[in-house]
Amino acid sequence: QTAAGLKVYWPFVMTALIPVIITMLFGRIFCGWICPATFIYELNTNLAAWLYKAGIYTGGHRFDRRLKYLVLGIGLVLSAVFGSVFVAAIYPPAVIGREIYYAVALGGFGAGSVFFILTLLFDLLVARRGFCRYLCPGGALYSLLGRYRLLRIKRDPAGCNDCSKCTAICEFDLD
C-alpha cells in the first residue's frame, strides 16, 4: 500500500507493525498459524497424499526459493509505478478475503477465485506447497523479517535420536 501510494499512510503503518513485531520476535508465525490459505493448502497436501496412496503421482518438483523475493520485488515496483496494490492481487490472504466479500456482498466470486484454484493446482501437480515456498510475496516479506527473529526453535540433542521424522512431515520444509 505504501509503495502504491508513494507515501507513508500512518494508520496502515501502525497496523502493519503488529505482524512485523510478531515476526521479528517469533519468525514466520503468520504463514503457519494465521494465514487463511494455509488451512486450504494443508487440505490440498492431504489430497496429494491420498492420490499418492492411490497410485497417482503428484508434483514433487523443487525450485529456487529465492523466486519469491523476485515476485515481491516486481510486485512492489509495479505497485509504485502504477499506483495500485499489485501484491494484493496474488497474496492469498487478500485474495481469500476479497472472494469471501464478493460471495457474501455480491453473491458471486471474482477472478481471484480462479487464481487461487490455479495455486492449488500448482501445489498439487507441480510442487508441494509450491506457492507458499516459491511464489508468495507475503511469505517472502515475512521470511526476510524472520531472519532476525529473537526466538528460534531449537532441537534438544539430549531428547533427539536423529530419526528425521519431524523433518519429513514438516509442512514448511524445515530441517
Disulfide bonds with the S-S distance in Angstrom:
none
